[in-house]
Amino acid sequence: MSPERQLAEVRFLTVAEVAAIMRVSKMTVYRMVHGGELPAVRVGRSFRVPASAVDDYLKNSFVETA
């Protein structure tokens, strides 16, 4: 599969959508993006986060408790 085709199939989410999925505020998502914890693409004055990045972040954030 060509790189252009792969990029065209990436699903991007808005900051508000990411905040709703993660059940945090939009400001928290902005902090995560600016802090490098969550990759994002800047489109004009807004950010778009790949859905796969949100999935990966959540999968790697689970904590085992006793």
N, C-alpha and C positions, 0 to 999 in steps of 0.2 A: 504494500500500500504506500502511495506517495506521501511525502510530508504534508503537502497541501491538503490532501484528502483527510489525513489524520487530524489536522488542525481544524478543518471544517466540521468535524464530528464532535469536537470538544463542546460541552455544554457549559456556558458561563452563567453565573448567578450574580445578582446585584447584592450590594452590602445589606440591604433590607431583607432579602431572601435568605442570606447566610445567617443573619441575626435571628430570623424566625426559626430556621432549622436548628440552630444551636441553642435557642432560647436565651440569648444574651442581648444586650443593647447594641445599636448600630455603632456607638462609640467604641465598644469593646472590639468589634470587628475591625474598625479603623485602626485601633491600637495594634491589633494582631498583624494587620497588613503592613503598617509602618514599621513595626518591630521585626518584620521578617519571619514571623511564625506562620503566616498564611500567604502563599504567593498570590499575586493579583496583577491584572493588566489595567493600565489606565486608559480609559476611553473618554477623551474630552476632559471634563472636570469630574468624572465619576470613575469608580473602580469596578472591575468585573473579576470574580473569583472562579476558577475552574471548579466544577462540581466534584471532580475527582480529588482535588486538593482538600475540600471540606471533608469528604469521606475518609481520606487518609489521616487527616488531623484527628478526627473523632476516633478512628480505630486505634491510633497510637496513643490516645489520651486516657484510655481505660486504666483504672488503678485497681489492683487486687487488694481486697481488704480481708481482715481475719474474721 
